[in-house]
Amino acid sequence: QVQLVESGGGLVQAGDSLRLSCAASRLAFSIYHMAWFRQAPGKERVFVAAISGSGSSTAYGDSVKGRFTISRDNAKNTMYLQMNSLKPEDTADYYCAARFDVSTRLPPEPSMYNYWGQGTQVTVSS
């Protein structure tokens, strides 16, 4: 079965950087759109960023634009999220997700994604 495994989370201070990774297996990775979502305690899961299968298209949530960068390496079946200038409000569990779609649409709705990882925790102290 499809497996998505996140890594790279941790405890950092405000202003620091982190890079999250999402390794995919048993998935035709290059034809799946990939995305990052995050969920803070007691809150809904929200869209962070998404990238098309080829990597040519990206989309970002408003709160992370200009600070986070999504990328992928299809040869390694891995997606990344480079997070710079981290803020305490970025504290959350971060999840990667995969969606098969022949269009270039990168939906922000969690329900539109077929597969999910288990998440990695990011804590930003002030």
C-alpha positions as a Markdown table, in Angstrom:
| # | Residue | x | y | z |
|---|---|---|---|---|
| 1 | Gln | 0.0 | 0.0 | 0.0 |
| 2 | Val | 1.0 | 3.6 | -0.5 |
| 3 | Gln | 3.2 | 5.0 | 2.2 |
| 4 | Leu | 4.1 | 8.7 | 2.9 |
| 5 | Val | 6.6 | 9.3 | 5.6 |
| 6 | Glu | 7.4 | 12.8 | 6.9 |
| 7 | Ser | 10.6 | 13.8 | 8.7 |
| 8 | Gly | 12.5 | 16.9 | 9.7 |
| 9 | Gly | 10.3 | 18.3 | 12.3 |
| 10 | Gly | 11.6 | 19.5 | 15.7 |
| 11 | Leu | 11.8 | 22.4 | 18.2 |
| 12 | Val | 13.3 | 25.6 | 16.9 |
| 13 | Gln | 13.3 | 29.3 | 17.9 |
| 14 | Ala | 11.4 | 32.0 | 16.1 |
| 15 | Gly | 13.4 | 33.2 | 13.0 |
| 16 | Asp | 15.0 | 29.8 | 12.5 |
| 17 | Ser | 14.6 | 27.5 | 9.5 |
| 18 | Leu | 13.6 | 23.9 | 9.1 |
| 19 | Arg | 13.3 | 21.6 | 6.1 |
| 20 | Leu | 10.7 | 18.9 | 6.1 |
| 21 | Ser | 10.8 | 15.9 | 3.9 |
| 22 | Cys | 8.1 | 13.5 | 2.7 |
| 23 | Ala | 9.3 | 10.2 | 1.3 |
| 24 | Ala | 6.8 | 8.2 | -0.8 |
| 25 | Ser | 6.7 | 4.6 | -1.6 |
| 26 | Arg | 4.5 | 2.3 | -3.6 |
| 27 | Leu | 3.3 | 5.3 | -5.5 |
| 28 | Ala | 3.8 | 6.5 | -9.1 |
| 29 | Phe | 5.2 | 9.6 | -7.5 |
| 30 | Ser | 5.8 | 11.8 | -10.6 |
| 31 | Ile | 2.1 | 11.7 | -11.6 |
| 32 | Tyr | 0.8 | 12.7 | -8.2 |
| 33 | His | 0.3 | 16.2 | -7.0 |
| 34 | Met | 1.7 | 16.6 | -3.5 |
| 35 | Ala | 0.9 | 18.9 | -0.7 |
| 36 | Trp | 1.7 | 20.0 | 2.8 |
| 37 | Phe | -1.0 | 20.6 | 5.4 |
| 38 | Arg | -0.7 | 21.5 | 9.1 |
| 39 | Gln | -2.8 | 21.1 | 12.1 |
| 40 | Ala | -2.4 | 22.9 | 15.4 |
| 41 | Pro | -3.9 | 21.5 | 18.6 |
| 42 | Gly | -7.6 | 22.0 | 18.6 |
| 43 | Lys | -7.7 | 23.5 | 15.2 |
| 44 | Glu | -8.6 | 22.2 | 11.7 |
| 45 | Arg | -6.1 | 20.9 | 9.2 |
| 46 | Val | -5.1 | 23.8 | 6.9 |
| 47 | Phe | -3.4 | 24.0 | 3.6 |
| 48 | Val | 0.3 | 25.0 | 3.5 |
| 49 | Ala | 1.6 | 24.4 | 0.0 |
| 50 | Ala | 1.2 | 22.1 | -3.0 |
| 51 | Ile | 3.2 | 21.2 | -6.0 |
| 52 | Ser | 2.2 | 19.5 | -9.3 |
| 53 | Gly | 3.6 | 16.2 | -10.4 |
| 54 | Ser | 6.2 | 17.7 | -12.6 |
| 55 | Gly | 7.1 | 20.4 | -10.1 |
| 56 | Ser | 6.2 | 23.2 | -12.6 |
| 57 | Ser | 3.3 | 24.5 | -10.6 |
| 58 | Thr | 3.1 | 25.5 | -6.9 |
| 59 | Ala | 0.6 | 27.0 | -4.6 |
| 60 | Tyr | 0.9 | 28.4 | -1.1 |
| 61 | Gly | -1.3 | 29.3 | 1.8 |
| 62 | Asp | -1.4 | 33.1 | 2.5 |
| 63 | Ser | 0.2 | 32.7 | 5.9 |
| 64 | Val | 3.4 | 31.1 | 4.5 |
| 65 | Lys | 3.9 | 32.9 | 1.2 |
| 66 | Gly | 7.4 | 34.3 | 1.0 |
| 67 | Arg | 8.7 | 32.2 | 3.9 |
| 68 | Phe | 8.1 | 28.6 | 2.8 |
| 69 | Thr | 9.1 | 26.9 | -0.4 |
| 70 | Ile | 7.8 | 23.6 | -1.6 |
| 71 | Ser | 9.8 | 21.4 | -4.0 |
| 72 | Arg | 10.1 | 17.8 | -5.0 |
| 73 | Asp | 12.7 | 15.4 | -6.4 |
| 74 | Asn | 10.9 | 12.8 | -8.5 |
| 75 | Ala | 14.0 | 10.7 | -8.9 |
| 76 | Lys | 14.1 | 10.3 | -5.1 |
| 77 | Asn | 10.3 | 10.0 | -4.7 |
| 78 | Thr | 10.6 | 12.8 | -2.1 |
| 79 | Met | 8.9 | 16.2 | -1.5 |
| 80 | Tyr | 10.3 | 19.0 | 0.6 |
| 81 | Leu | 9.1 | 22.0 | 2.5 |
| 82 | Gln | 11.8 | 24.6 | 3.3 |
| 83 | Met | 10.5 | 26.8 | 6.1 |
| 84 | Asn | 12.3 | 30.0 | 6.8 |
| 85 | Ser | 11.6 | 32.9 | 9.2 |
| 86 | Leu | 9.6 | 30.5 | 11.4 |
| 87 | Lys | 7.1 | 32.1 | 13.8 |
| 88 | Pro | 5.4 | 30.6 | 16.9 |
| 89 | Glu | 2.1 | 30.5 | 15.0 |
| 90 | Asp | 3.8 | 28.0 | 12.6 |
| 91 | Thr | 3.7 | 25.5 | 15.5 |
| 92 | Ala | 1.7 | 22.4 | 14.3 |
| 93 | Asp | 1.8 | 18.9 | 13.1 |
| 94 | Tyr | 2.7 | 18.9 | 9.5 |
| 95 | Tyr | 1.3 | 16.3 | 7.1 |
| 96 | Cys | 2.1 | 15.5 | 3.5 |
| 97 | Ala | -0.6 | 14.4 | 1.1 |
| 98 | Ala | -0.9 | 13.0 | -2.4 |
| 99 | Arg | -3.5 | 13.5 | -5.0 |
| 100 | Phe | -3.9 | 12.0 | -8.4 |
| 101 | Asp | -5.2 | 14.5 | -10.9 |
| 102 | Val | -4.6 | 14.9 | -14.7 |
| 103 | Ser | -5.3 | 18.6 | -14.3 |
| 104 | Thr | -2.9 | 21.2 | -12.9 |
| 105 | Arg | -5.3 | 22.2 | -10.2 |
| 106 | Leu | -3.7 | 22.2 | -6.7 |
| 107 | Pro | -6.7 | 22.2 | -4.3 |
| 108 | Pro | -6.4 | 23.5 | -0.8 |
| 109 | Glu | -9.1 | 21.2 | 0.6 |
| 110 | Pro | -7.8 | 18.3 | 2.6 |
| 111 | Ser | -10.7 | 16.1 | 1.4 |
| 112 | Met | -9.3 | 16.3 | -2.2 |
| 113 | Tyr | -6.2 | 14.3 | -1.3 |
| 114 | Asn | -6.1 | 10.5 | -1.5 |
| 115 | Tyr | -3.1 | 9.6 | 0.7 |
| 116 | Trp | -1.7 | 11.0 | 3.9 |
| 117 | Gly | 1.4 | 10.6 | 6.0 |
| 118 | Gln | 1.4 | 10.3 | 9.8 |
| 119 | Gly | 2.8 | 13.8 | 10.4 |
| 120 | Thr | 5.8 | 15.4 | 11.9 |
| 121 | Gln | 5.7 | 17.9 | 14.7 |
| 122 | Val | 7.1 | 21.4 | 14.4 |
| 123 | Thr | 7.4 | 23.6 | 17.5 |
| 124 | Val | 8.5 | 27.2 | 17.2 |
| 125 | Ser | 9.4 | 28.9 | 20.5 |
| 126 | Ser | 9.3 | 32.7 | 20.9 |
